[in-house]
Amino acid sequence: MILTSTDEQNGMVLYDLHRLRLLRELAHRGTLVAVGTALGYSPSAISHQLSLLEREVGVPLLEPVGRGVRLTAAAAELVQHTERILLELERAEAAIAASRTDVSGLVRIATFQTAAYTLVPAALDVLAAEHPAVDVAVTHVHAERALPALLARDVDLVLYEQYPGSPVAPITNVRTEKLLDDALLIATPAGDPARSLASLAGARWVMEPIGTRSRDWAVAACREAGFEPTIALESTDVLLHAHWVARGRGVAILPDLVAGLADGCALRPSGATRRIWLAVREGSTSNPAVAAARRALRSARRGAGSPVPG
């Protein structure tokens, strides 16, 4: 497809939309190798196409940085225009899909672990009952990568978590909605009465790795309670956290979403909650299959979590 800014007879140029897409992919993915891996092209083929685009545009689009390249200011401006073009194309695709009588198609969902255990399976049950022709592919992706994947069009919906004091910056052309507030629970071994955070200053802790949103919040909460936590286990597997707590190997803070899976743990509210958000690109909000998946996730939230004694 060609994006026509003018015609050659009037001395104007033609931009190839495929090459514009490649430039946009480079802006999102950072390297020619990453673009090639995502799209199935060799880095040299992508470099050649971007060189042709530079000739079409008439100004430099890339400049070398070490062994890689980065976009020039002109390239960044061109990417912004390309984003608007792709948004309109996605809206057109959604409008065509909405004109069909059936609701079908593939919806790609990126989610974090605890939602993958609870919210997503419940939503898939609802979706299968109401729209059996909708297929769903689910990917477990940390929040730090999920929203960039949405912008890169690798996925259609993103479930992500927001911890107290760590709001996620607004993203252009992405619509977000709150699904639920999920209580954060102090977990100690069963038979060991769940206590306040401050009373666990001498305990050994199970937490997610450094740099994750959960770890940053948990450490900050412990410091606010007056102590620096001693870490016994680092893992992104929240059910492993629960297992270690149940075996008496440490204490943890677990989300209410997995409270029903934390056998052998005593649970008590910490007084804090995390917020679960659902994100979708603006251009696909009217796509019937995507809309059906969003409704199913909203339905699933009603059964999320477990009552926890105060």
N, C-alpha and C positions, 0 to 999 in steps of 0.2 A: 504494500500500500504506500502511496506517495502523499505526503503532506505538501500541498501546493501553496506557497506564499504568493507566487505570481507565475507568469509563464515566460519561457525563454525569449519569445519574440519581443517582449517588453523589457528585456534585460534583467528579469527577476530570476529567482532560484527555486529549485525543487528540493525538498528535504525528504529523504526516505524514512518512513516511519519505523521500519525494522531497525535501522541504524540509530534512530533516536531512542528506541527501546533499549538497545545495547548500552548507549551512553547512560541512560537512566539506571540500568542494572549496575553499571560500574559505580555510579553515585551511591547506590544502596549497599553493594556488596564489598566495595573497597579495592578489589584486585581483579586483574584479568583472569587469573586462575580460578577465583571464586565464581566469576561470571560464567566461565567455561564449564565448571563443574555443575552449576545450576541449570545451564541451558543445553549442555551437550555439545559445545563447540570447543575447538582448540584455542588457547590464548592467542596464537598467531592469527587465526581466522578472525577473531574479535578485533584484534589490533588493526588488521587490514580494513575491516568495515568501518572502524572509527577514523582511520586515515581518510577514507573516501568521504565520510561525513565532514571532516575538517575542510576538504576541498569544496564541498557543497556550501558550507557555511562561510568559508573565506577567512576565518580567524582561527588561531590555535585553540584547541579544546583540551589538550592534555599537556602536562609538563612533567619531566622526570623528577622523581624523588627517591634517592637511593636506588634500589633495584626495581622500584615500582613507578607508578604514575599517579598524578592527582589532577582533578578537574580545575581548569582555569575559571575565572569569574564569568567569562562568556559561556562556558559549558554549564556552569551552575544555573545561569539564567535560562539556558535552553532546556535544562532538565525541568525547571519549574513549568515552562510552557508544555512540555511533554506530559507532565503529571496531569495537567488540565485536560489534555487531549485524551489520555487514557481513562480519565474519570468519565468523560462523556461516552467513550466507547463502552465502558463497563455498564453505564446506565442504559445504553442502547441494547446491550446483550440482555440485561435484566428485563427491559420492556418487551423484548421478543419472547423471552421465557414466560413472562406473565400473560402473553397472548395465547399460550397453549392451554388446553383444558386440563391436562394432567400436571401434577407436581412431581418432578423427577430431576435427577441430576446428582452430581457429586458435590458434597460439602466437606471441606477440609477444616478440621478444628484443631487448634493448638491449645494445650491445657497444662496446668501444673499437676503435681502428683496427687494431692488429696482430692482435687476435683475429679481426677481420672478414676479414683476409687469409688466416688459417690455420685456427684452431680451428673457426670457424663453418661455412665451406664443407665441411670434412671431416665435421662433425656432420650437416649437411644431407644429405650422401651416405648416411650410415648411416641416417638417419631415413627417407629416401625408399625405401630398400631394405626396411626393416622395417615401416614404417607409412606407406604411400603416401597414405592419406587425411588425414594430418596436414599442414596448411598452416602455413607459417612466414613471418612478416613480420619483417625485421631492420632495426633503426635504429642508425645510428652516433651514439652519444651519449657525451659526456665523463662520467667518473665522478661529477663534481660534480653532474650533472643526472640521472644514470641511477637512482640509488637513490630520490630523490624521485619520479621517474616511476613506479617500482615501487609506492611507497606510494599514489600517486594513481590506481593501476590503469590507467595508460597502457600498461604493458608487463607481461608475465608472468614473464620471467626477465631477470636482469641479470648480465652478465660485467663485472667491474671489477678494477682493478689496485691493489695496495698496495705502495708503495715502502718501503725500510728506514727505520724510525724514524717512519713516518706511519700508524699503525693507524687503521682506520675504526671509528668508535664503533658499538657494538651498536644495532640498531634493533628496536623492539617489533614483534612479529608478522611478522618477516622471518627466514627460516632461511638460513644461509650455509654453504657447504662449500668447502674448498680444492680447486681443480682441479689446479694444478701450481705449482712454483717455476720461474721463467723467468730464466735467467742474463742479467746486464747486461754487454755486451761493449764494450770499447774498439775503435772503428773508425777506421782510418787508411787512406790510399790504398794500393792494392795496390803492392807493391814497396818501400813505406816500412814497415820492420818495425814491427809493433804493439809499443808500449812501455808502460811503467807510466804511470799517471795523472800522477804528479809530473813525468815527463819531458816532458809536453805543456804545460807552463806557458806557453810562448811561442806556442802554436798559436792559430789562430782556430777558434772552436767553432760548431757547429750544434746548436741546442737548441730545445725547445718554448717557447712564450711564457711570460712571467712569470705566476705565479699557478697554473700547472698543477703537478700532483704530480711529474711527471717533471722539470720545470725546477727546482723547489725542491730535489729530491734531488740532481740533477746539480751544481747550484751548491754545495750543501753538501759534496758529495764533493770537488769541486775545492778548496774552501777548506780542507778537512781535509788535502788533499795539499799545501797551502802556497801557493796562488795564487788570484787572482780571474780567472775565464775572460773572454777577449775574445770577444764574440759577433759572428759573421759573418752568421748567418742565424737568424731565428726563424720556426718553422713547426710546425703540429700534424701535418704530413704526414711520417711517419717514413721513408717510401720516398724522399721528397725529400731528407731528411737523408743517406740512403745515396748518392743520386745526387751530391750536392755533395761528399761525401767521396771518391767514386770519381773525380770530376773534379779532385781536388786542391784544392778550395776550402775545406777545413776538416777538422776531426776531430769525432767524435761518440761518444756512448754509445748503442748499439743493443740492443734486446732480442733474445734468442736466437730468439724466435718468427719473426722476419723475417730471420734469418741466411741462409737459403736464397735470399732475394730481394736480398741485398746484393752483387751482382756488382761486381767492381772494388774491393772493400774488403778490407783485412787486418783480421782480428778476433782479439781476445785477451780472455780473461775479466778482468773488473775486480775479481773477488772478491766482488761483491755480486749479489744476486738480488732480483727483485720477485716478489710472490705474486699469482697469479690466482685470484679467487674467483667463485663462482656463487651468486647470491641469488634466492630465491623467496619469495612470501608464504606464510605458514603455512596459510592457507585453501585454497590451490591445490595443496599438495604431493601430494594423492591424486588430482588430476585426471589421467586417463590420458594425455591428449595432452601435458600439461606434464611428467609423469613420463617419457614416452618421449623428449622433447627433452632432459631432464636426462641420461638414460642415454646418448643419442647424444653429448652433449658430453663425458661421462666417457670414452666410447670414443675420441673424437677426440683427447683429450689424450695418448694413448699414442704417437701419431705426431708430437706437437708438437716444435718445435725442431730444431736440427741439431747434430751433434757439432762442437765447436770445439777446435782444438788448444790445449793448455795452454802 
